[in-house]
Amino acid sequence: HTIKQAEDTCGIPVIMVTALGDEQDVLRGLKVGATDYVAKPFSAQVVRARVRAALRSKLAHDEVAQLALQVSAKNRKLAQFADTAERFIDDVSHDFRSPLAVIQEFALIVADGLDGPVTAKQKEHLAIITGAVEDLTRMVDDLLDSSKLRAGSLRVDRQRHSVEEIFNSVGPIITSKARRRGIKLKESIEPGLAEVFADNDRAARVIVNLAVNAIKFSPKGAEVTLWAKHHETGDVEIGVTDQGRGMSPEELDVIFD
């Protein structure tokens, strides 16, 4: 008991020597930390075997303890790396947002005619500029969310919203892109849909990404439909349907690789 209580000797294996049949002494010894026991009378061969077994157990325990320390140290380094990476992404996203906001602001000033008359062709070009800025802003947001998701620090603000509310929030962005590419944009919302419990900003961003992708790969004059309906599970299903050429089965198999 004294050996096991002392900090500098608590890791030493202890083998008790006890009288044959002294069960209570054996139980007390094991309870206070004995590794094993040998009953008297004993043979040298048995003692050597028990000692070797105790040493193997001690070595294995020490190896596991050392590995645990190494894993703990690596986890700390990974956590520090994740923090550094997140701060880097935050800084980069901020550095991107600032000039993008300036470009968009001045493009809108010019488009509104505040700096003088603007021709229809110039307005078309300015619309392309603002559209590209919106695309880059979404890419920065997606990059930031992806980084936070990997770091386990992504925060969501889930509240109840109607599907109409979410669709209305993305309407201007999608409509503008559809008009520029000659795409007919439609909405189809099943009557009586329940409200959804979601982060409105991120739900809207997912819908915009799907819709923009559909518009991009649809031929001129085609239709792109934003739809929402009841799902058999009781949830609300939201999706985008387009008339693009789609993807081959081979491409679908590796799309998320």
MIDRENMAR-472437 format. One line per field, with one value per residue (C-alpha): x, y, z. Coordinates in pm, 1 decimal, padded with zeros to 6 digits, always signed. Layout:
BEGIN
c1 c(X_...)
c2 c(Y_...)
c3 c(Z_...)
//
This chain:
BEGIN
c1 c(+00000.0_+00284.2_+00460.0_+00145.4_+00078.4_+00420.7_+00444.5_+00791.2_+00709.8_+00337.7_+00415.4_+00628.4_+00455.0_+00399.6_+00369.3_+00246.1_+00361.9_+00083.3_-00009.1_-00209.3_-00578.7_-00544.1_-00814.3_-00884.0_-00517.5_-00509.1_-00820.6_-00688.7_-00355.5_-00514.6_-00749.3_-00463.7_-00278.3_-00090.1_-00029.1_-00037.5_+00031.0_+00220.7_+00095.8_+00338.7_+00498.8_+00604.4_+00855.6_+01119.7_+00978.4_+00633.2_+00782.4_+00986.2_+00679.0_+00471.1_+00749.0_+00782.6_+00405.3_+00402.1_+00688.4_+00515.2_+00200.3_+00399.6_+00577.4_+00248.0_+00093.3_+00389.2_+00367.6_-00003.8_+00057.6_+00333.1_+00109.3_-00167.6_+00070.7_+00176.9_-00184.7_-00272.3_+00019.7_-00079.0_-00441.0_-00324.2_-00119.0_-00414.6_-00640.2_-00385.6_-00360.3_-00739.8_-00754.3_-00480.7_-00652.2_-00984.8_-00828.1_-00653.7_-00979.5_-01152.7_-00880.1_-00878.9_-01258.3_-01253.8_-00978.7_-01184.9_-01513.5_-01382.1_-01275.4_-01575.1_-01807.8_-01635.0_-01663.0_-02030.5_-02108.3_-01947.7_-02097.9_-02443.2_-02369.1_-02278.9_-02575.2_-02815.6_-02688.3_-02549.7_-02228.6_-02407.4_-02616.9_-02570.2_-02650.9_-02841.5_-02523.5_-02332.8_-02608.2_-02579.6_-02205.3_-02252.5_-02505.8_-02242.7_-01994.7_-02236.9_-02333.1_-01968.6_-01922.2_-02220.7_-02073.2_-01737.0_-01906.7_-02094.7_-01772.2_-01603.8_-01901.1_-01891.3_-01516.8_-01560.9_-01843.9_-01648.0_-01350.2_-01566.3_-01744.9_-01415.6_-01301.6_-01629.6_-01703.3_-01984.3_-02278.9_-02627.7_-02923.8_-03220.5_-03563.8_-03903.3_-03954.6_-04208.9_-04082.6_-04217.5_-03998.8_-03685.8_-03772.1_-03840.8_-03499.3_-03321.6_-03556.5_-03372.2_-03035.0_-03165.8_-03402.8_-03121.0_-02896.4_-03179.5_-03271.3_-02913.3_-02890.1_-03235.9_-03367.1_-03731.5_-03749.3_-04051.7_-04159.8_-04374.8_-04474.3_-04716.4_-05012.6_-05031.4_-04662.6_-04555.0_-04290.2_-03932.5_-03691.5_-03368.7_-03094.6_-03248.8_-02919.2_-02758.0_-03072.4_-03099.4_-02733.2_-02780.6_-03082.4_-02893.2_-02597.8_-02826.4_-03025.0_-02719.6_-02565.4_-02889.1_-02904.2_-02540.4_-02580.9_-02924.7_-02962.6_-03101.8_-03481.6_-03496.0_-03688.1_-03546.6_-03795.1_-03757.8_-03997.7_-04104.3_-04332.4_-04424.6_-04192.0_-04318.3_-04116.1_-04323.4_-04045.2_-04047.2_-03840.9_-03692.2_-03520.7_-03429.5_-03518.9_-03357.9_-03345.8_-02970.4_-02799.8_-02737.8_-02453.4_-02358.2_-02383.3_-02003.4_-01984.2_-02252.2_-02051.0_-01752.8_-01921.9_-01846.2_-01502.6)
c2 c(+00000.0_+00241.3_+00169.2_+00245.7_+00568.5_+00720.3_+00920.8_+00795.6_+00425.2_+00400.4_+00262.6_-00029.5_-00368.2_-00546.6_-00924.9_-01047.0_-01362.9_-01511.0_-01833.4_-02081.5_-02029.2_-01684.9_-01536.6_-01222.7_-01115.0_-01164.3_-00952.9_-00675.1_-00670.9_-00655.7_-00385.2_-00154.5_-00201.3_-00532.5_-00658.7_-01030.1_-01280.0_-01602.5_-01855.8_-02033.7_-02273.1_-02148.7_-02256.3_-02033.3_-02116.1_-01983.9_-01667.2_-01596.7_-01645.8_-01408.3_-01147.0_-01163.2_-01124.8_-00826.6_-00660.3_-00714.0_-00556.6_-00262.0_-00203.9_-00217.3_+00027.5_+00264.2_+00248.8_+00328.8_+00617.3_+00753.1_+00725.2_+00904.8_+01191.1_+01209.1_+01208.0_+01479.5_+01692.7_+01645.0_+01732.1_+02056.5_+02137.3_+02055.3_+02279.7_+02561.3_+02501.8_+02509.0_+02838.0_+02984.5_+02862.0_+03007.0_+03344.0_+03336.0_+03264.5_+03540.8_+03787.1_+03680.9_+03698.3_+04047.2_+04155.7_+04024.7_+04173.7_+04528.4_+04583.0_+04385.0_+04614.9_+04919.1_+04781.0_+04703.7_+05039.9_+05242.4_+05018.9_+05087.5_+05462.7_+05466.4_+05244.0_+05476.6_+05768.7_+05960.2_+06032.0_+06121.0_+05960.0_+05586.6_+05404.9_+05077.2_+04896.3_+05044.8_+04937.7_+04586.3_+04587.5_+04727.1_+04452.8_+04196.5_+04362.5_+04362.4_+04002.1_+03897.7_+04077.5_+03890.2_+03560.1_+03634.9_+03739.7_+03408.6_+03221.3_+03401.6_+03320.8_+02954.1_+02938.7_+03091.6_+02854.6_+02554.3_+02653.8_+02702.3_+02373.4_+02183.5_+02363.2_+02284.5_+02652.2_+02709.9_+02883.4_+02876.2_+03097.6_+02866.3_+03026.3_+02958.2_+03093.6_+03045.9_+02909.3_+03223.4_+03434.7_+03241.6_+03247.0_+03621.6_+03682.2_+03513.3_+03635.6_+03954.3_+03780.2_+03482.6_+03688.9_+03922.1_+03634.1_+03454.4_+03769.4_+03824.5_+03469.4_+03463.5_+03203.0_+03184.5_+03164.4_+03004.3_+02926.2_+02634.2_+02622.1_+02352.5_+02509.4_+02467.8_+02411.9_+02431.9_+02677.9_+02554.7_+02573.8_+02690.9_+02950.1_+03183.9_+03325.0_+02986.0_+02827.7_+03118.2_+03078.8_+02708.7_+02788.0_+03065.8_+02836.1_+02566.5_+02814.7_+02997.3_+02664.7_+02564.8_+02896.9_+02870.3_+02528.4_+02578.1_+02677.4_+03018.4_+03023.7_+02728.5_+02722.6_+02699.9_+02625.8_+02680.8_+02446.8_+02341.9_+02057.7_+01826.3_+01530.1_+01187.9_+01218.4_+01520.8_+01765.4_+02036.1_+01959.1_+02248.4_+02207.3_+02349.1_+02192.3_+02293.7_+02188.8_+02157.5_+01855.0_+01709.3_+01480.5_+01135.1_+00839.0_+00827.3_+01193.5_+01144.0_+00859.5_+01086.4_+01423.9_+01421.3_+01254.4)
c3 c(+00000.0_+00086.6_-00244.1_-00443.7_-00251.7_-00317.3_-00640.7_-00734.3_-00677.8_-00764.3_-01110.3_-00987.4_-01029.6_-00698.4_-00665.6_-00327.7_-00156.1_+00052.4_+00220.9_+00017.0_+00066.9_+00235.9_+00016.5_+00222.6_+00219.5_-00158.3_-00208.1_+00017.0_-00166.0_-00509.7_-00390.1_-00285.4_-00614.1_-00623.0_-00975.4_-00896.7_-00618.5_-00557.7_-00303.9_-00067.9_-00115.8_-00458.4_-00719.3_-00873.9_-01215.2_-01120.2_-00968.1_-01282.6_-01499.9_-01284.6_-01286.1_-01665.5_-01701.6_-01464.9_-01653.7_-01988.7_-01847.0_-01708.7_-02040.1_-02228.7_-01980.9_-02017.1_-02396.9_-02388.6_-02149.6_-02375.3_-02681.0_-02493.2_-02417.5_-02781.6_-02901.8_-02651.1_-02769.3_-03134.6_-03052.7_-02894.5_-03204.6_-03430.3_-03222.6_-03250.5_-03625.7_-03659.7_-03469.2_-03687.8_-04004.8_-03894.9_-03816.9_-04154.2_-04337.4_-04140.9_-04235.8_-04600.7_-04626.6_-04474.4_-04712.9_-05005.0_-04888.5_-04856.6_-05219.7_-05346.8_-05153.3_-05302.2_-05658.1_-05614.1_-05455.7_-05733.9_-06002.3_-05856.8_-05838.6_-06205.8_-06300.3_-06118.5_-06325.6_-06030.5_-06224.3_-06545.7_-06818.0_-06873.8_-07197.3_-07208.3_-07312.7_-07020.4_-06780.9_-06918.8_-06856.3_-06505.1_-06431.1_-06529.8_-06291.2_-05997.2_-06075.0_-06068.6_-05736.4_-05592.6_-05714.9_-05553.6_-05229.6_-05215.9_-05283.6_-04993.2_-04767.7_-04870.8_-04808.7_-04464.9_-04370.8_-04497.4_-04283.6_-03974.3_-04036.1_-04045.5_-03730.7_-03553.1_-03493.6_-03743.6_-03576.2_-03721.9_-03642.1_-03689.1_-03679.7_-03827.9_-04179.9_-04453.4_-04784.0_-04951.4_-04722.6_-04819.6_-05190.6_-05176.9_-05021.4_-05314.6_-05588.0_-05695.1_-05728.6_-05925.5_-06141.0_-06245.0_-06351.4_-06530.3_-06725.8_-06839.4_-06976.9_-07130.7_-06885.5_-06776.9_-06399.0_-06232.0_-05876.2_-05766.0_-05398.9_-05288.0_-05101.5_-04725.7_-04660.4_-04297.9_-04189.8_-04199.1_-03906.1_-04065.4_-04086.6_-04343.3_-04474.0_-04527.3_-04669.1_-04912.6_-05008.2_-05086.9_-05305.6_-05484.8_-05550.7_-05694.1_-05902.5_-06037.1_-06133.7_-06308.6_-06494.5_-06595.4_-06759.1_-06916.0_-07282.1_-07367.9_-07348.3_-07110.5_-06782.6_-06431.7_-06155.5_-05782.3_-05607.5_-05260.8_-05156.6_-04871.6_-04828.7_-04724.5_-04402.0_-04300.5_-04383.3_-04648.9_-04958.1_-05157.4_-05490.3_-05830.6_-06164.3_-06492.5_-06857.2_-06883.0_-07033.8_-06688.6_-06589.0_-06704.0_-06460.6_-06454.0_-06349.4_-06082.8_-05928.4_-05859.9_-05802.8_-05427.2_-05444.0)
//
